[in-house]
Every structure is written in structure tokens, then in C-alpha cells.
């Protein structure tokens, strides 16, 4: 319980569940929110769902998880409306304030912590985190720098390499480089070993990603990625097993905690790789093995490296770290996701559930970590 400054009476911590957003992962964020709204302990927290429409408007949203779940042939969407809500940090008030036409602003009460379930730019990339820092409001997950580095697959790899982690071959194509000379970019990228994966540098949930097996497929794949982000990264395909580790911040000054490693196996059925449909739509497309069938020393090593990656970017709260385990026994890091998919069937909560921390308790632990950390520079 917390103490209400106005009445000096104890009350449940008020948690704003924030979702939607302006990125191409808007609907994925809504699906994540559905899982959390259903699993969070409503007897322990005063839960206030706030949706962000694609135009950036914030508004109070339904607490009913069904409204934000995947429906057959339809992706959930936050619609804009007549009333807007804002987070006020004025004078340390940390209030949620509603604004409507022809009405005076109305306080919705003090916010104790924000659970930002946003994926992609304008939510997972440090922009929202910066706004919350300016408002002096606590929130779950990584801070400004870690979020920005974790979102940009280019600088993520630069940081990983500097920390001594093995990184696969890649090339980056900026907007300026592509507009100046697509041929030069294509020539540079075609030097990578095929197949390659062409990706938006700052997107997730497999949005805009194309697996390319020959040079002729590069240009359309790059153009497809540029629909999501003008900056594109092209990664050489690595032959190996895909191993993931869920990382959870330690309490106080303790080291990060790591789950048992998991392995994704994409089943036959129209999915050549772990794409958007396999992640969120086709529940039978992928299978998680956790703990992954690995030698004991490899299990220990991959968990250690996941914690190294977590600390390398300065992450807080949660992250999922993905590796390739090659036939030569090498662990090559693929990426870190500072706000991983968080539906009940997503890999991050599944790995923790199989490691002894169920979904509802995981949500509670993340909120507790956020409430315990100080605001401002850490």
C-alpha cells in the first residue's frame, strides 16, 4: 500500500497500463496489454488503462482484456476520442489529468508507476521514457539510453562488440546513403553471405523483415524495410539454433537474474522463420523448449552472456536476449529487446514461468522493481 498525500490514508498503488502508440507495432502493444490486464492483481493495484491512438492522443481505455485481444481477421486498435489525458509532473504532483472540450481539467489521481507496454519507436526507444523522466514519474523497464540503444539494431551491435560479445556480420544503410546511391549500398550489402535478413533498424515484432536468398531480392526487401524505418540493417544469416534468455533486474544492488534458456522451433506450416504470424497469430506455428536441450556448460555460459548484454546497454526491469548457438559451439548474440512481447504466450513470460516465476507474479515483480527505484539520474 502507499499513502495518499491528499488524505494521508493508505491506498493501493495506482498503475497506469500504457499501450497502443504511433509505431507499426500498435496492435502488438494492444495484445500485450490484453494479457497484462487479465493477469495483473487488481486486488493489489489500482489499474488505470490508458491507450495511445496512432495520432498520438492519450485517452482512458477499457479495462476489459477482450477488447484488446486478437480477434479473427481483426487487429485491436486504440481510437482517438473527445477526451485526452495527460501525465502532469508539475510541482511533483504526478497526476493523471483528463481534458475534454468545454470542461475544466479533471484530476484522475496521483500515478505511482507507469507500465509502458509499447513496442517500437515513440514508446520503446527512449522517447516515452524521457517524457516520464521529465515528469518525475516511475516506470517499468529500461531508461532513456538503454531503450534507445536496445531499439537501434546498429548501435546495439556496436555496444555488444565493445562489451566483448560475438556479433554476426552486418551492414547498415542510412536514409542519406540510400538516396545518394542505392547501387553503392546494394554492392556493399551483396558482399554478405546469403541468405540475409533485411530489417528496419528500429522496429520489432518482425515488422518489415525479409529473408533474402539472392541479390535480386535485396532492393525490394530494402524498400519494404524503409516503409517502417529510413535506416535499414542487413544481417548475414547465421546457421545455428535460436536460443533466448529472459533477464530480470536484481533487487537493490544484486546482479540481473536470468531464466532457463529457451529455444524456438518453427513448425512446418508456411513459416520459413519466426515471423509476425508465427509470433502472434498462428499459435501452433512455433514451439518453445525451456530449458533448451543444451550442454550444462553452454546453459551456464548463455545465461552469463545474457546478463552481460543486459548490463552492457544499462538495462533495467526486463529484457529478452537472443543468441545463435552455432554448430561450432559459438554463442553469437542476435539482439536485446528491452520491452519484449509480453502476452501470456510470448517467450519472455513463458521462460520465466518455466523457471518458477508465473505470469502474474512476474508482473508484480516488475512493478515492485519500478516502485523501489528512485527517479532522476541513477
C-alpha positions in Angstrom: 0.0 0.0 0.0 1.0 3.6 -0.5 0.0 6.8 1.4 -2.3 9.3 -0.5 -0.6 12.7 0.0 -4.0 14.5 -0.1 -5.8 12.4 2.6 -2.8 10.8 4.4 -4.7 7.5 4.1 -3.3 4.2 2.7 -4.3 3.2 -0.8 -3.4 0.7 -3.5 -0.6 1.8 -5.8 -2.0 3.3 -8.9 -0.6 1.7 -12.0 -1.1 3.2 -15.5 -1.0 0.5 -18.1 0.0 2.4 -21.2 -0.3 0.8 -24.7 -1.0 1.4 -28.3 1.2 4.1 -29.7 2.3 5.5 -33.0 4.6 2.7 -34.3 3.8 -0.1 -36.7 3.6 -2.3 -33.6 0.5 -0.6 -32.3 -1.7 -3.7 -32.4 1.0 -5.9 -30.9 1.1 -3.4 -28.0 -2.7 -3.8 -27.5 -2.4 -7.5 -27.5 0.3 -7.3 -24.8 -1.9 -5.0 -22.8 -4.8 -7.6 -23.0 -2.6 -10.2 -21.4 -1.4 -7.9 -18.6 -4.9 -6.5 -17.9 -6.2 -10.0 -17.5 -3.3 -11.3 -15.3 -2.4 -8.3 -13.1 -3.6 -8.5 -9.5 -6.5 -6.0 -9.4 -6.9 -6.5 -5.7 -3.4 -5.2 -5.1 -3.2 -2.4 -7.7 -5.5 0.4 -8.8 -5.1 -0.3 -12.5 -5.8 2.6 -15.0 -5.6 1.6 -18.7 -4.5 4.4 -21.0 -4.4 3.9 -24.8 -2.4 5.9 -27.2 -4.0 6.3 -30.6 -2.0 6.3 -33.8 -2.2 10.1 -33.9 -0.6 10.3 -30.5 -3.7 11.1 -28.4 -3.8 9.6 -24.9 -7.2 8.6 -23.6 -8.7 6.4 -20.9 -9.2 2.9 -22.2 -11.4 -0.1 -21.4 -10.1 -2.4 -18.6 -11.7 -5.3 -20.4 -8.9 -7.5 -21.8 -11.2 -8.9 -24.5 -11.3 -5.5 -26.3 -7.6 -5.6 -26.9 -7.2 -9.3 -27.7 -6.6 -10.7 -31.2 -9.8 -11.4 -33.0 -10.1 -13.5 -36.1 -9.4 -11.2 -39.1 -9.0 -8.2 -36.9 -6.2 -6.5 -35.0 -7.1 -4.3 -32.0 -6.8 -0.6 -32.3 -6.9 2.4 -29.9 -9.2 5.0 -31.4 -8.9 8.7 -30.7 -11.8 10.4 -28.9 -13.1 13.6 -27.4 -11.3 13.3 -24.1 -7.5 13.5 -23.7 -5.5 12.5 -20.7 -2.0 13.7 -19.8 0.5 13.0 -17.1 1.3 16.0 -15.1 4.7 16.3 -13.3 4.1 19.9 -12.3 5.2 20.5 -8.8 5.8 16.8 -8.3 2.1 16.1 -8.5 2.5 13.1 -10.8 -1.2 13.3 -11.6 -3.2 11.9 -14.5 -5.4 14.7 -15.8 -8.3 14.5 -18.2 -9.1 17.2 -20.6 -12.4 17.5 -22.6 -13.9 20.3 -24.7 -15.9 22.8 -22.8 -14.8 21.3 -19.5 -12.3 22.1 -16.8 -9.3 19.7 -16.5 -10.2 16.9 -14.1 -7.6 15.1 -11.9 -7.8 11.3 -12.1 -5.5 11.0 -9.1 -1.8 10.5 -8.5 0.2 8.0 -10.6 2.6 5.8 -8.7 4.1 3.9 -11.7 3.6 3.6 -15.4 3.8 0.2 -17.1 4.7 1.2 -20.7 3.6 -1.7 -22.9 4.7 0.0 -26.1 6.8 -1.6 -28.8 8.8 0.2 -31.4 9.5 3.9 -32.0 7.8 6.5 -29.8 7.4 4.1 -26.9 10.2 1.6 -26.6 13.0 3.8 -28.0 13.6 6.2 -25.1 11.3 8.9 -26.2 8.5 8.0 -23.8 11.0 7.2 -21.1 12.4 10.7 -21.4 8.9 12.2 -21.0 8.3 10.2 -17.9 11.7 11.2 -16.5 10.9 14.9 -17.1 7.6 14.3 -15.2 9.4 12.6 -12.3 7.2 9.5 -12.7 8.4 6.0 -12.1 8.0 3.4 -14.8 8.7 -0.2 -15.5 11.7 -1.1 -17.7 14.8 0.4 -19.3 15.7 4.1 -19.1 16.3 6.5 -21.9 19.7 5.4 -23.1 19.2 1.7 -22.7 15.8 1.9 -24.5 17.4 3.9 -27.4 20.3 1.5 -27.8 18.1 -1.5 -27.5 15.8 -0.2 -30.2 18.5 0.6 -32.7 19.9 -2.7 -34.0 23.0 -0.9 -35.4 24.2 0.8 -32.2 23.1 -2.2 -30.2 25.7 -4.3 -32.1 28.3 -1.6 -31.6 27.8 -1.7 -27.8 27.7 -5.5 -27.7 31.0 -5.7 -29.6 32.6 -3.2 -27.2 31.5 -5.5 -24.3 33.3 -8.4 -25.9 30.2 -10.3 -27.2 30.3 -12.1 -30.5 28.3 -10.3 -33.2 27.4 -11.6 -36.7 28.4 -9.8 -40.0 26.1 -6.9 -40.9 25.8 -3.8 -43.0 23.8 -0.6 -42.3 22.1 1.6 -44.9 21.1 5.1 -43.8 18.5 7.2 -45.5 21.1 9.5 -46.9 23.2 6.7 -48.3 20.3 5.0 -50.0 19.0 8.3 -51.5 22.5 9.2 -52.7 23.4 5.8 -54.3 21.3 2.7 -54.0 23.8 0.9 -56.2 26.6 1.5 -53.9 24.5 0.2 -51.0 23.5 -2.9 -52.9 27.1 -3.6 -53.8 28.2 -3.3 -50.2 25.4 -5.5 -48.9 25.8 -8.2 -51.6 29.2 -9.0 -50.0 27.4 -10.6 -47.1 26.9 -14.4 -47.2 23.3 -15.3 -48.2 20.7 -15.8 -47.0 20.5 -12.3 -45.4 17.8 -10.7 -43.3 16.9 -7.2 -44.3 15.4 -5.3 -41.3 14.2 -1.9 -40.2 16.9 -0.8 -37.8 14.4 0.5 -35.3 11.4 -1.8 -35.3 10.5 -5.1 -33.8 7.9 -7.9 -33.8 9.4 -9.0 -37.2 7.8 -5.9 -38.9 9.2 -5.1 -42.3 11.7 -8.0 -42.2 12.5 -10.0 -45.3 14.6 -13.1 -45.7 16.6 -12.7 -48.9 18.3 -15.6 -50.7 19.8 -13.9 -53.7 21.0 -10.4 -54.8 17.9 -9.7 -56.9 15.8 -9.7 -53.8 17.7 -7.1 -52.0 16.2 -3.9 -53.5 12.6 -4.8 -52.8 13.4 -6.0 -49.4 15.2 -2.8 -48.5 12.3 -0.7 -49.8 9.9 -2.8 -47.7 12.1 -2.2 -44.6 12.2 1.5 -45.4 8.4 1.7 -45.1 9.0 1.2 -41.4 12.3 3.0 -40.9 14.5 5.0 -43.2 17.5 3.3 -41.6 18.0 -0.3 -42.6 20.2 -3.1 -41.3 21.1 -6.2 -43.3 22.4 -9.2 -41.3 24.1 -12.3 -42.7 22.1 -15.4 -41.8 23.8 -17.5 -39.1 23.4 -21.2 -39.2 22.6 -22.2 -35.7 19.9 -22.8 -33.1 18.0 -19.8 -31.8 18.4 -19.6 -28.0 16.7 -17.0 -25.9 17.2 -15.9 -22.3 14.8 -13.8 -20.2 16.6 -11.3 -17.9 15.1 -9.6 -14.8 16.7 -6.9 -12.9 18.1 -7.9 -9.5 16.8 -6.3 -6.3 18.8 -3.5 -4.9 22.5 -3.9 -5.9 22.1 -7.6 -6.8 23.1 -8.9 -10.3 20.5 -9.4 -13.0 18.5 -12.6 -12.8 18.3 -14.9 -15.8 15.8 -17.6 -16.7 16.5 -21.0 -18.0 17.3 -20.6 -21.8 14.6 -21.3 -24.2 14.7 -22.5 -27.8 12.2 -21.6 -30.6 11.3 -24.2 -33.1 9.2 -23.0 -36.0 7.0 -25.9 -37.2 6.1 -26.6 -40.8 3.0 -24.7 -42.0 4.1 -21.8 -44.2 6.6 -20.2 -41.9 10.2 -20.2 -43.0 11.3 -18.3 -39.9 9.9 -16.8 -36.7 7.8 -14.1 -38.4 4.9 -11.9 -37.2 2.2 -14.5 -37.9 4.2 -17.2 -36.1 4.7 -14.9 -33.1 1.2 -13.5 -32.6 -1.4 -15.1 -34.9 -0.7 -18.8 -35.5 -0.5 -20.2 -32.1 0.6 -23.6 -33.4 3.4 -22.2 -35.6 6.2 -22.2 -33.0 7.1 -24.3 -30.0 9.2 -23.2 -27.0 11.5 -25.7 -25.4 12.6 -24.5 -21.9 15.0 -25.4 -20.7 16.6 -25.8 -24.0 18.5 -29.0 -24.6 22.0 -27.7 -24.2 25.2 -29.0 -22.6 25.4 -27.8 -19.0 28.4 -25.5 -19.7 26.6 -23.9 -22.6 23.5 -23.3 -20.5 25.6 -21.6 -17.9 27.5 -19.6 -20.5 24.5 -18.3 -22.4 22.9 -17.1 -19.1 26.1 -15.3 -18.2 26.3 -13.6 -21.6 22.6 -12.6 -21.4 23.4 -10.8 -18.1 26.5 -9.2 -19.7 24.3 -7.9 -22.6 21.7 -6.5 -20.1 24.4 -4.6 -18.2 26.2 -3.5 -21.4 23.2 -1.4 -22.6 22.4 -0.3 -19.0 19.0 -2.1 -19.0 16.6 -2.0 -16.0 13.5 -4.0 -15.3 13.3 -6.6 -18.0 14.9 -7.7 -21.3 14.9 -10.7 -23.6 18.3 -11.5 -25.1 18.6 -13.7 -28.2 21.5 -15.8 -29.4 22.5 -18.2 -32.1 24.2 -21.4 -30.9 26.3 -22.4 -33.9 27.4 -25.9 -35.0 31.0 -24.8 -33.9 29.7 -24.3 -30.4 29.9 -20.5 -30.6 27.3 -18.2 -29.0 26.6 -15.2 -31.3 24.3 -12.6 -29.9 21.5 -11.5 -32.1 19.7 -8.8 -30.2 18.3 -7.5 -26.9 14.7 -6.5 -26.5 14.1 -4.1 -23.6 10.3 -4.4 -23.9 9.8 -7.9 -25.3 6.4 -9.3 -26.3 4.5 -9.8 -23.0 1.4 -11.7 -23.9 0.8 -15.0 -22.0 2.2 -17.0 -25.0 5.2 -14.7 -25.6 8.6 -16.1 -25.0 9.7 -13.8 -22.1 6.9 -14.7 -19.7 6.8 -18.3 -20.8 10.5 -18.7 -20.0 10.0 -17.2 -16.5 7.0 -19.4 -15.9 9.1 -22.4 -16.8 11.8 -21.1 -14.5 9.5 -20.8 -11.5 8.0 -17.3 -11.8 4.4 -17.3 -13.1 3.0 -14.5 -15.2 1.0 -12.7 -12.5 4.0 -12.8 -10.1 6.3 -11.6 -12.9 4.1 -8.6 -13.4 4.1 -7.9 -9.7 7.9 -8.2 -9.5 8.3 -5.7 -12.4 6.0 -3.2 -10.7 7.8 -3.7 -7.4 11.2 -3.1 -9.0 9.9 0.2 -10.6 8.4 1.4 -7.3 11.6 0.8 -5.5 13.9 2.7 -7.8 14.5 6.4 -7.4 13.6 8.9 -10.1 16.1 11.0 -11.9 19.7 10.0 -12.5 20.6 6.5 -11.3 
